[in-house]
Amino acid sequence: MKRESSPLSHSKNGGFTLLELLAAVAILAILSALLFGAFDQASKAWLRAENNVETSQQARTALQIFSREISQAILFTNPPPMLRGGPNWVTFVAPLGSSPPDAVITYQFQPSPINGLYVLYRSVNTNGFTGSIPSSPPGVQDDCIIAENLLEVSFSNTVNGVAWAPRAYAGGAAYPRAVSLTMKVIDSRTVSKLNVPGADRAMILNAGVQAYSVKVYLPSR
């Protein structure tokens, strides 16, 4: 009696059996899953690196400009004050080499009407220093933006050590020894995720925030 060959055994012409094909497909599926996982992780790492570069460039540029200008602030020991500030602003007199040579510079931050995050503004009084600086910050303009998509911003000084006093100098006699600017910056991709309906805002912000800070010692009087 002639014995029929099983479909699971090797064929006489050297082809693959069904069992071998199933094993090959299973191995291919496992390798594909591993490669996809590695590619996905590499893609996420690339995006995170891009996000870090974006926030770092914006924050460092803003902090460098602030540090350079306020480190040249002109201070007098007696009134009128040459430097004032509050919890969300600081105004000071510094030489910019323009005409007149001394300009009144203001840094302030306000909530953005678009996404509720903060925007840091920088404005310069082109009329220069006229003998006094305002006791409140000027209005802001969109073309004065120096940093945006900020979760937190704060100015602090060495008068009270925590937040800026209503008057930037203690009792009108002593200026702070140093001024600090701290920012928590969110990259644009993270901001776009906040606009998705039902998004977990706390988790998104926790994953996409970078903190930056600078402390600038003022010139000795």
Contacts in CASP RR format, 6 or more apart in sequence:
PFRMAT RR
TARGET T0000
AUTHOR 0000-0000-0000
METHOD contacts of the structure
MODEL  1
MKRESSPLSHSKNGGFTLLELLAAVAILAILSALLFGAFDQASKAWLRAE
NNVETSQQARTALQIFSREISQAILFTNPPPMLRGGPNWVTFVAPLGSSP
PDAVITYQFQPSPINGLYVLYRSVNTNGFTGSIPSSPPGVQDDCIIAENL
LEVSFSNTVNGVAWAPRAYAGGAAYPRAVSLTMKVIDSRTVSKLNVPGAD
RAMILNAGVQAYSVKVYLPSR
5 11 0 8 1.000
5 12 0 8 1.000
7 17 0 8 1.000
7 18 0 8 1.000
8 17 0 8 1.000
8 18 0 8 1.000
8 19 0 8 1.000
9 17 0 8 1.000
10 17 0 8 1.000
11 17 0 8 1.000
16 24 0 8 1.000
47 189 0 8 1.000
51 187 0 8 1.000
51 189 0 8 1.000
51 190 0 8 1.000
51 208 0 8 1.000
52 187 0 8 1.000
52 210 0 8 1.000
54 187 0 8 1.000
54 188 0 8 1.000
55 185 0 8 1.000
55 186 0 8 1.000
55 187 0 8 1.000
55 210 0 8 1.000
56 210 0 8 1.000
56 212 0 8 1.000
58 147 0 8 1.000
58 148 0 8 1.000
58 185 0 8 1.000
59 147 0 8 1.000
59 183 0 8 1.000
59 185 0 8 1.000
59 210 0 8 1.000
59 212 0 8 1.000
60 212 0 8 1.000
61 146 0 8 1.000
61 147 0 8 1.000
62 120 0 8 1.000
62 146 0 8 1.000
62 147 0 8 1.000
62 183 0 8 1.000
63 181 0 8 1.000
63 183 0 8 1.000
63 212 0 8 1.000
63 213 0 8 1.000
63 214 0 8 1.000
65 122 0 8 1.000
65 146 0 8 1.000
66 107 0 8 1.000
66 122 0 8 1.000
66 146 0 8 1.000
66 181 0 8 1.000
66 214 0 8 1.000
66 216 0 8 1.000
67 214 0 8 1.000
67 216 0 8 1.000
69 92 0 8 1.000
69 94 0 8 1.000
69 96 0 8 1.000
69 105 0 8 1.000
70 90 0 8 1.000
70 92 0 8 1.000
70 94 0 8 1.000
70 105 0 8 1.000
70 179 0 8 1.000
70 216 0 8 1.000
70 218 0 8 1.000
71 216 0 8 1.000
71 217 0 8 1.000
71 218 0 8 1.000
71 219 0 8 1.000
72 94 0 8 1.000
72 95 0 8 1.000
72 219 0 8 1.000
73 82 0 8 1.000
73 83 0 8 1.000
73 92 0 8 1.000
73 93 0 8 1.000
73 94 0 8 1.000
73 218 0 8 1.000
73 219 0 8 1.000
74 82 0 8 1.000
74 92 0 8 1.000
74 93 0 8 1.000
74 94 0 8 1.000
74 95 0 8 1.000
74 102 0 8 1.000
74 129 0 8 1.000
74 219 0 8 1.000
75 82 0 8 1.000
75 83 0 8 1.000
75 175 0 8 1.000
75 218 0 8 1.000
75 219 0 8 1.000
75 221 0 8 1.000
76 82 0 8 1.000
76 221 0 8 1.000
77 173 0 8 1.000
77 175 0 8 1.000
77 221 0 8 1.000
78 173 0 8 1.000
79 172 0 8 1.000
80 131 0 8 1.000
80 132 0 8 1.000
80 133 0 8 1.000
81 132 0 8 1.000
81 133 0 8 1.000
81 167 0 8 1.000
81 168 0 8 1.000
81 169 0 8 1.000
81 172 0 8 1.000
82 92 0 8 1.000
82 93 0 8 1.000
82 129 0 8 1.000
82 133 0 8 1.000
82 175 0 8 1.000
83 90 0 8 1.000
83 91 0 8 1.000
83 92 0 8 1.000
83 93 0 8 1.000
83 133 0 8 1.000
83 168 0 8 1.000
83 169 0 8 1.000
83 175 0 8 1.000
83 218 0 8 1.000
84 90 0 8 1.000
84 91 0 8 1.000
84 92 0 8 1.000
84 133 0 8 1.000
84 134 0 8 1.000
84 135 0 8 1.000
84 167 0 8 1.000
84 168 0 8 1.000
84 169 0 8 1.000
85 91 0 8 1.000
85 137 0 8 1.000
85 155 0 8 1.000
85 164 0 8 1.000
85 165 0 8 1.000
85 167 0 8 1.000
85 168 0 8 1.000
86 155 0 8 1.000
86 163 0 8 1.000
86 164 0 8 1.000
86 165 0 8 1.000
86 166 0 8 1.000
86 168 0 8 1.000
87 154 0 8 1.000
87 155 0 8 1.000
87 163 0 8 1.000
87 164 0 8 1.000
88 108 0 8 1.000
88 109 0 8 1.000
88 110 0 8 1.000
88 137 0 8 1.000
88 153 0 8 1.000
88 155 0 8 1.000
89 106 0 8 1.000
89 107 0 8 1.000
89 108 0 8 1.000
89 109 0 8 1.000
89 137 0 8 1.000
89 155 0 8 1.000
90 106 0 8 1.000
90 107 0 8 1.000
90 108 0 8 1.000
90 155 0 8 1.000
90 164 0 8 1.000
90 168 0 8 1.000
90 179 0 8 1.000
91 104 0 8 1.000
91 105 0 8 1.000
91 106 0 8 1.000
91 107 0 8 1.000
91 133 0 8 1.000
91 134 0 8 1.000
91 137 0 8 1.000
91 168 0 8 1.000
92 104 0 8 1.000
92 105 0 8 1.000
92 133 0 8 1.000
93 102 0 8 1.000
93 103 0 8 1.000
93 104 0 8 1.000
93 105 0 8 1.000
93 129 0 8 1.000
93 133 0 8 1.000
94 102 0 8 1.000
94 103 0 8 1.000
94 105 0 8 1.000
95 101 0 8 1.000
95 102 0 8 1.000
95 103 0 8 1.000
96 102 0 8 1.000
96 103 0 8 1.000
96 105 0 8 1.000
96 124 0 8 1.000
98 126 0 8 1.000
98 128 0 8 1.000
100 127 0 8 1.000
100 128 0 8 1.000
100 129 0 8 1.000
102 128 0 8 1.000
102 129 0 8 1.000
103 124 0 8 1.000
103 125 0 8 1.000
103 126 0 8 1.000
103 128 0 8 1.000
103 129 0 8 1.000
104 124 0 8 1.000
104 125 0 8 1.000
104 127 0 8 1.000
104 128 0 8 1.000
104 129 0 8 1.000
104 133 0 8 1.000
104 134 0 8 1.000
105 122 0 8 1.000
105 123 0 8 1.000
105 124 0 8 1.000
105 125 0 8 1.000
106 121 0 8 1.000
106 122 0 8 1.000
106 123 0 8 1.000
106 124 0 8 1.000
106 125 0 8 1.000
106 137 0 8 1.000
106 138 0 8 1.000
107 120 0 8 1.000
107 121 0 8 1.000
107 122 0 8 1.000
107 146 0 8 1.000
107 155 0 8 1.000
107 181 0 8 1.000
108 120 0 8 1.000
108 121 0 8 1.000
108 123 0 8 1.000
108 137 0 8 1.000
108 140 0 8 1.000
109 118 0 8 1.000
109 119 0 8 1.000
109 120 0 8 1.000
109 121 0 8 1.000
109 150 0 8 1.000
109 153 0 8 1.000
110 118 0 8 1.000
110 119 0 8 1.000
110 121 0 8 1.000
110 140 0 8 1.000
111 117 0 8 1.000
111 118 0 8 1.000
111 119 0 8 1.000
112 118 0 8 1.000
112 119 0 8 1.000
112 148 0 8 1.000
112 149 0 8 1.000
115 149 0 8 1.000
115 191 0 8 1.000
115 194 0 8 1.000
115 195 0 8 1.000
117 148 0 8 1.000
117 149 0 8 1.000
117 150 0 8 1.000
117 151 0 8 1.000
117 186 0 8 1.000
117 191 0 8 1.000
118 148 0 8 1.000
118 150 0 8 1.000
118 151 0 8 1.000
118 152 0 8 1.000
118 153 0 8 1.000
119 140 0 8 1.000
119 145 0 8 1.000
119 147 0 8 1.000
119 148 0 8 1.000
119 150 0 8 1.000
120 145 0 8 1.000
120 146 0 8 1.000
120 147 0 8 1.000
120 148 0 8 1.000
120 150 0 8 1.000
120 153 0 8 1.000
120 183 0 8 1.000
121 140 0 8 1.000
121 141 0 8 1.000
121 144 0 8 1.000
121 145 0 8 1.000
121 146 0 8 1.000
122 144 0 8 1.000
122 146 0 8 1.000
123 138 0 8 1.000
123 139 0 8 1.000
123 140 0 8 1.000
123 141 0 8 1.000
123 144 0 8 1.000
125 138 0 8 1.000
135 167 0 8 1.000
147 183 0 8 1.000
147 185 0 8 1.000
149 185 0 8 1.000
149 186 0 8 1.000
149 187 0 8 1.000
149 188 0 8 1.000
149 191 0 8 1.000
150 183 0 8 1.000
150 184 0 8 1.000
150 185 0 8 1.000
150 186 0 8 1.000
151 184 0 8 1.000
151 185 0 8 1.000
151 186 0 8 1.000
151 205 0 8 1.000
151 209 0 8 1.000
152 182 0 8 1.000
152 183 0 8 1.000
152 184 0 8 1.000
153 181 0 8 1.000
153 182 0 8 1.000
153 183 0 8 1.000
153 184 0 8 1.000
154 163 0 8 1.000
154 180 0 8 1.000
154 181 0 8 1.000
154 182 0 8 1.000
155 163 0 8 1.000
155 164 0 8 1.000
155 179 0 8 1.000
155 180 0 8 1.000
155 181 0 8 1.000
156 162 0 8 1.000
156 163 0 8 1.000
156 164 0 8 1.000
156 179 0 8 1.000
156 180 0 8 1.000
156 182 0 8 1.000
157 164 0 8 1.000
157 165 0 8 1.000
157 168 0 8 1.000
157 176 0 8 1.000
157 178 0 8 1.000
157 179 0 8 1.000
157 180 0 8 1.000
158 176 0 8 1.000
158 177 0 8 1.000
158 178 0 8 1.000
159 165 0 8 1.000
159 168 0 8 1.000
159 169 0 8 1.000
159 170 0 8 1.000
159 174 0 8 1.000
159 176 0 8 1.000
160 170 0 8 1.000
168 175 0 8 1.000
168 176 0 8 1.000
169 175 0 8 1.000
169 176 0 8 1.000
170 176 0 8 1.000
175 218 0 8 1.000
175 221 0 8 1.000
176 218 0 8 1.000
177 217 0 8 1.000
177 218 0 8 1.000
178 215 0 8 1.000
178 216 0 8 1.000
178 217 0 8 1.000
178 218 0 8 1.000
179 215 0 8 1.000
179 216 0 8 1.000
179 218 0 8 1.000
180 213 0 8 1.000
180 214 0 8 1.000
180 215 0 8 1.000
180 216 0 8 1.000
181 213 0 8 1.000
181 214 0 8 1.000
181 216 0 8 1.000
182 211 0 8 1.000
182 212 0 8 1.000
182 213 0 8 1.000
183 211 0 8 1.000
183 212 0 8 1.000
183 213 0 8 1.000
184 209 0 8 1.000
184 210 0 8 1.000
184 211 0 8 1.000
184 212 0 8 1.000
185 209 0 8 1.000
185 210 0 8 1.000
185 211 0 8 1.000
185 212 0 8 1.000
186 205 0 8 1.000
186 208 0 8 1.000
186 209 0 8 1.000
186 210 0 8 1.000
187 208 0 8 1.000
187 210 0 8 1.000
190 204 0 8 1.000
190 205 0 8 1.000
190 207 0 8 1.000
190 208 0 8 1.000
190 209 0 8 1.000
193 199 0 8 1.000
193 204 0 8 1.000
194 201 0 8 1.000
194 204 0 8 1.000
194 205 0 8 1.000
END
